[in-house]
Every structure is written in C-alpha cells, then in structure tokens.
Amino acid sequence: MEKHSEPHHRLCTSQCLEAFMKCIKEQESLEQQGAKRELRFPDMAAALDWLREHKSEVALGTVVVVAGVAFSLAVAPAGLLVLSPI
C-alpha cells in the first residue's frame, strides 16, 4: 500500500487511530491509579539505547531521568517517541 494514498489514509484513520486512542485511554487509567514509572540513566546515549530496545514496553508520560535531568516520554506529531524536558 502506497504511503499517503487514499487506502493508506483510510486504514490509518480507522484501525491505527482506534489502537492509538485505546493506548491513550489505558495510559490515562494507569496515571489515575498512580502507576507512572520512572526510569534512570547515567547519560542520554544509555537512555536512547534502552528506549529503542523497549519502546513497546514503556508508557507515555513515563518520567525518564538522564544525568539528573527529568524528561517525560511523549509522542511527536509524526508518531516519533521523544523525550520532552519537564
């Protein structure tokens, strides 16, 4: 399926959006239950390596501390997983 084609757009706005919204609701539920996690790393390289290997396991909003600086795990508009300074 060609990216940005009409069939691709229909698939993304139905199945992908549905899965994304389900994930968001689950994350909100976890936050309300106080289940936020915190990850600590000595430097940014270690943090990025770990996140690349475990991206399916981490929750949005997880606090990531790198060398004493706190970041929050977020999704950029392009769908990229990013560390956003708190």
C-alpha positions as a LaTeX table, in Angstrom:
\begin{tabular}{lrrr}
\hline
Residue & $x$ (\AA) & $y$ (\AA) & $z$ (\AA) \\
\hline
Met1 & 0.00 & 0.00 & 0.00 \\
Glu2 & 1.47 & 3.34 & $-1.03$ \\
Lys3 & 2.09 & 5.72 & 1.86 \\
His4 & $-0.22$ & 8.79 & 1.84 \\
Ser5 & $-2.56$ & 7.14 & $-0.66$ \\
Glu6 & $-6.33$ & 7.10 & $-0.08$ \\
Pro7 & $-6.37$ & 3.44 & 1.10 \\
His8 & $-3.45$ & 4.20 & 3.44 \\
His9 & $-5.31$ & 7.21 & 4.85 \\
Arg10 & $-8.49$ & 5.15 & 5.41 \\
Leu11 & $-6.53$ & 2.43 & 7.19 \\
Cys12 & $-4.73$ & 4.91 & 9.41 \\
Thr13 & $-7.85$ & 6.85 & 10.35 \\
Ser14 & $-9.72$ & 3.67 & 11.24 \\
Gln15 & $-7.54$ & 0.88 & 12.60 \\
Cys16 & $-4.43$ & 2.83 & 13.61 \\
Leu17 & $-6.32$ & 5.70 & 15.21 \\
Glu18 & $-8.51$ & 3.24 & 17.13 \\
Ala19 & $-5.44$ & 1.44 & 18.53 \\
Phe20 & $-3.77$ & 4.75 & 19.40 \\
Met21 & $-6.85$ & 6.04 & 21.25 \\
Lys22 & $-7.13$ & 2.75 & 23.17 \\
Cys23 & $-3.49$ & 3.11 & 24.21 \\
Ile24 & $-4.06$ & 6.71 & 25.35 \\
Lys25 & $-7.05$ & 5.66 & 27.49 \\
Glu26 & $-5.03$ & 2.85 & 29.06 \\
Gln27 & $-2.21$ & 5.26 & 29.87 \\
Glu28 & $-4.64$ & 7.75 & 31.44 \\
Ser29 & $-6.10$ & 4.93 & 33.53 \\
Leu30 & $-2.64$ & 3.92 & 34.73 \\
Glu31 & $-1.82$ & 7.54 & 35.62 \\
Gln32 & $-5.00$ & 7.84 & 37.67 \\
Gln33 & $-4.03$ & 4.69 & 39.55 \\
Gly34 & $-0.62$ & 6.18 & 40.30 \\
Ala35 & 1.19 & 3.63 & 38.16 \\
Lys36 & 3.59 & 6.07 & 36.50 \\
Arg37 & 7.09 & 4.67 & 36.24 \\
Glu38 & 10.41 & 6.40 & 36.49 \\
Leu39 & 13.49 & 5.32 & 34.57 \\
Arg40 & 17.02 & 6.50 & 35.44 \\
Phe41 & 20.08 & 6.54 & 33.16 \\
Pro42 & 23.62 & 7.89 & 33.56 \\
Asp43 & 23.63 & 9.61 & 30.15 \\
Met44 & 21.46 & 10.28 & 27.09 \\
Ala45 & 23.13 & 7.56 & 24.99 \\
Ala46 & 22.19 & 4.89 & 27.54 \\
Ala47 & 18.63 & 6.24 & 27.75 \\
Leu48 & 18.15 & 6.28 & 23.98 \\
Asp49 & 19.61 & 2.79 & 23.57 \\
Trp50 & 17.27 & 1.39 & 26.23 \\
Leu51 & 14.24 & 3.18 & 24.77 \\
Arg52 & 14.98 & 1.90 & 21.24 \\
Glu53 & 15.01 & $-1.67$ & 22.54 \\
His54 & 11.97 & $-1.32$ & 24.83 \\
Lys55 & 9.70 & 1.19 & 23.08 \\
Ser56 & 6.75 & $-1.18$ & 23.10 \\
Glu57 & 7.05 & $-1.60$ & 26.88 \\
Val58 & 7.15 & 2.00 & 28.05 \\
Ala59 & 4.12 & 4.11 & 28.85 \\
Leu60 & 3.61 & 7.62 & 27.56 \\
Gly61 & 4.16 & 10.06 & 30.38 \\
Thr62 & 6.86 & 7.90 & 31.98 \\
Val63 & 9.43 & 10.08 & 33.71 \\
Val64 & 12.94 & 9.46 & 32.41 \\
Val65 & 15.83 & 10.89 & 34.43 \\
Val66 & 19.07 & 11.30 & 32.50 \\
Ala67 & 22.10 & 12.51 & 34.46 \\
Gly68 & 19.77 & 14.21 & 36.97 \\
Val69 & 17.59 & 15.94 & 34.35 \\
Ala70 & 13.93 & 14.86 & 34.13 \\
Phe71 & 12.17 & 14.19 & 30.83 \\
Ser72 & 8.71 & 12.88 & 30.03 \\
Leu73 & 8.13 & 10.26 & 27.35 \\
Ala74 & 5.82 & 11.67 & 24.66 \\
Val75 & 4.81 & 11.10 & 21.05 \\
Ala76 & 5.66 & 13.78 & 18.48 \\
Pro77 & 3.10 & 14.65 & 15.76 \\
Ala78 & 4.98 & 12.44 & 13.30 \\
Gly79 & 4.49 & 9.47 & 15.63 \\
Leu80 & 8.04 & 9.51 & 16.96 \\
Leu81 & 8.79 & 8.64 & 20.58 \\
Val82 & 10.52 & 11.64 & 22.14 \\
Leu83 & 11.97 & 12.70 & 25.48 \\
Ser84 & 10.41 & 16.04 & 26.36 \\
Pro85 & 12.03 & 18.14 & 29.11 \\
Ile86 & 9.84 & 18.63 & 32.15 \\
\hline
\end{tabular}
